[in-house]
Amino acid sequence: MNSSLLQLGTSGFEETLIRSAIIIILGFSIICINGTFVFTFFKSSIFYRDPRYILYVHLVMNDILMVGVSVSLYVMSFSLQNVNLCVCCLLLFIASTTHKNTPLNLAGMAVERYIAICKPLHHPQICTVRRTYVLICLIWGAGCIPPLTDLIIALIIRPFSIFDSITYCASSFLYSSLYHEQRNMAVQCIYMSLVWIIIFFTYCRVLVTARKMSTDKVSAKKAQSTILLHGVQLLLCMLSYTTPVLDIILVLIIPTQKRNIVFCTYLLTSIVPRLLSPLIYGIRDQTFVKHLRKNFLGKILVVRIESGK
């Protein structure tokens, strides 16, 4: 019997180790790939004056921060059973805020494209660099409201000394620890509905305007592709909001596979979309790709030539 328990414990440890390795490798890859886009942005001054690229690189940096914190929470759930509550709240605060920033950033990009195509004469006056940074500050302010509200409520109903206590900190706390799940789901539905309305309205106007102004079908097709791209980005972002519901439904259907279900839903809804969304948008932009090749592909060729000598 002891040997059977030992084999079970070893098997569980190996399974946990493999899962953690997969999450860490994927998270590190996402951070490195998205980091190349951030490096390209700061390396090329041409992007500093364009609100579209500023909003895009903010989207990428926000996802880098979210993935880093999310992976850290996932690893901590296995490696550190006792974490200071203050540290845990800080990590959850950052994860929750960055999680809500992504759809708001997409809505901002939608409005910017609407003004650029439908009101091109007013675009330089409306979409300035200064106003873009103000918008980013507002995005962070709006993203901070839900976790900040929960933190204030916790400070009111609990003694301040509770933050000196030790707790179990895990990525699942994003949906249950600091706030009630039912209220959170209702807020998320309202939140995402507003974003959908903004994107649907702005890009329908963009599509109609592009078709009226274009002399051929190329411009209209490009505008339509942009609409579909942002729709895909928003859908990928919305996947992470479905994690608690998917976990509950799938666990009820297959109760014996709870650990595998939680791992797969977390991987597919929270990690993978953070790689696909910025990568698709960045590679599609010819200007960004040009500078990306210049900064990285050119250096690789130079290194190879020098090593060949």
N, C-alpha and C positions, 0 to 999 in steps of 0.2 A: 504494500500500500504506500509506503514512504517513497519507494522508487517511482510509483505512478504519479504521486504528487510532485516529485522533483522534475519528472519529464514534462508535466503540465506547466509547471512554473517556468521551466526553461523555454518551452514552446511559446508561452505568453510573452516572455522577455524578448525572444527573437522576433516575434510578430510586432511588438511595440518598437523595437529597434529598427526594423525594416520600414515601418510607417513613418517614424521620425526621420529616417534618412531620406525617404522620398520627399517629405514636406520640406526638409532643409535644403535639399538639392534643387527642388523646383523654386523655392523662395529665393535662394541665392542666384539662380539663373535669371529669374524675373528682375531682381534688383540690378544685376550686371547689365542685362539687355536694355532695360529702361534707363540705366545710368549712362549708356552711350548716347541716348537721345538728349539727356540733360547736359552732358558734356558738349555735345554738338551745339546746343542752344547757346551756352555761355562762351563757346569758342568763336562763334560767328556773330559779329555785331549787327548783321543785317536783321536778325530776329528780334533784337531789343526794341525796335520801333514798330513792330507789328503786333497789335492786340491779339490776333488769332494765334500766333505762335506763343505768346506769353500765356494765354489761357491753356494752350495745349501742353506746354512744359509744366505748368502748374498741375494739370491732370496727372501727368507722369510722376512728378515728385510726390504728389499726394498718394498715388498708388504704391510708390516705393516705401513710403513711411508706413502705410497700412499693412503691406505684406511683411515688412520687417517686424512690426509689433505683433501681428497676428501669428507669425511663425514662432516668435519668442514665447507668446502665451501658450501655443500648442506644445512646445518643447517643455516649458515649465510645468505643464499639467502632468508630465511623466517624471521629470527629473527633480523638481522641487515641490514637495508636498506642503511645505510651510513657507509662506511668503508674507511679508509685512503688508497689511491691508492698504496702507497709504501708497506703497509702490504698485500694488495690484490695481487700485483705483486710478492711478495715473496712467498706467498702460491701457486700461479699459477706456478711459476718457479719450485718449489719443486714437485708439482703434475705432471707437464709436463715432468720433468727429470726422475722421478721414473717410469712414464708411459712408457718411451722409454727404460729404463734400463732392463726391464723384458725380451724382446726378445733377446737383446744382451747377457744377462746372460745365456739364454738357448743355444745360439750359442756357448758360451764359454764352457758350460757343454758338448755340443755335440763334440767339438774338443777334450776336455779332455778324453772323453770316446773312441773316435777314436784312440788317441795315446795309451791309456791303452790297447786296444784290438789288434789293428793292428801293433803297435810298442811297445810291452811290455818291451823290453830290454832298450829302450830309454826313457821310461816314467819317471823313477826317475830323470833323468838328465833334461828333458824338463819341466815336470810339477812339479816344486818345489813350496814350500810355498811362497817364495819371489816373484816368477813370477806370482803366482796366485793373490797376492795382487796388483801387478803392473797391471794385467789384470783388476781387479776390478776398479782401478783408471782410466784406459782407458775407461771402460764402462761408468763411471760417466762423464768423459770428453766428450765422444761422445754424451751422453744423454743431456748434458748441452748445446751443440752447437745450436740446434734450438731455445730454449727460450732465450738463451744469445744473439743470432743474432737479434731476435725481440726486445729485450730490448735495444740493441745498436742502432738499427734503430729508436726506439722511442725516445731515448736521442738525436739523431741527428736532427730529424724533429720536435720535441716538446721541449719547454723550460723546464729546469730542475725543475722549480717551480711547474710543473704539478703534481709531486709526493707528493706535500703537499695537493692536493685536495682530495675531498671526492667523492666516487663512489659507485655504486652497484656491489658487488662482488658475483659471483655465480659460481657453478661448470660448467655451460655451457660456461664460459669464456675460458675453456680449448681448445675450438675449434674455437672461434671467436674473443675474445677480443684483444689478443696481436698479432695476425697474421691473414693473409688472409686465408680463409677456402680453396679456390681452390689450393693455393700453398701448404698448409698444407697437403691436401689429396694426392697431387702428391708426396711430400716428403715421406709420409707414405707408399705409394705404392712401391717406390724405396727401402725404408728402409726395409720393410717386405720381399720384393723379395730377397734381399741379404741374409737375415737371413734364408729364406726358402732354398735357394741354398746351404748355408753352412750346414744346418741340413740334407738336402736330400743327399748331397754328402757324408758327414761323416758317416751317419748311413747306407747308402747303402754299403759302404765299410766295416763297422762293421759287418753287416749281412753276407756278402760274406765271410769275414775272419772267423767269428765264425762258419759258416757251414763247412769250410775247416778244421779248427783246431779241432773241436769237434769229439769225438769218438762215441757219441750218439746224440740224437736229443734234449736233455735237454738244452745244452748250446745254440744251435741255437734258440730254442724256447724262451729262456730268453733274448737273444739279440734282437729277433724280438719284444718281449714285450716292451723292452726298447725303441725301435724305435717308436712303436705305442704310448707309453706314452709321449714321447717328442713331437710327432705330435699333440696329444691331448692338451698338455700344450700350444703349440704355437697357436693352434686354439682358445683356451680359451683366450689367450692373444690378439689375433687379433679381438675378438669380440668388444673390447672397441674402436677399430678404425672404426667400422661400425656404431657407435652411431649416428653421425650427419646425415649419409645417411638414416638410418632406421627412424630417427625422421622425416625427410623431406618426405619420401615416405608414411609412415603411417599417418602423419598429412594430406597429400593430399587426402588419401583414407577416413580417418575418421576425418574430421576437428573439430568435436564437442568434441573429446576425446583427445585434445592436451595435457592437463596436465597429464592424465593417461598414455598416450603413452610415454611422456618424462620420467615419473617416472619409468615405467616398463623397458624401454630400458636401462636407467641408472642402475637400479638394476641388470638386467640380464647380461649386458655386462661389467660393471665396478666393481661391488661389489662381486657377487657370484663367478666369476672365481678366484678371489683372495683367496677364501677359498678352492676351489676344487684342484687347481693346486699344491700348496705346500703340502696339506694334502695327496693327492694320492701318491706323490713321497716319502714323509716321512714315511708313513705307509708301503709302499712296501719294504723299505730297512730294512732288518732284524737286522742289527747292530744298527741302529737308534732306532728301535722299542724296542730292548732289553734294551737300556739305558733309553728310555722313560718310560718303565714299572718300571725300577729300581728306577728312580727318583720320580715318581708320584704314581704308584700303590703300591709300597712298603711302602711309607709314609702313604698312606691312610689306609693300613692294620695295620700298627703300631699304628696309632691313634685309630682305632677301637678296637684293643686288649687292649690298655691302658684304653680306656673308659669303656670296658667290666669289667675290674678289679674294 
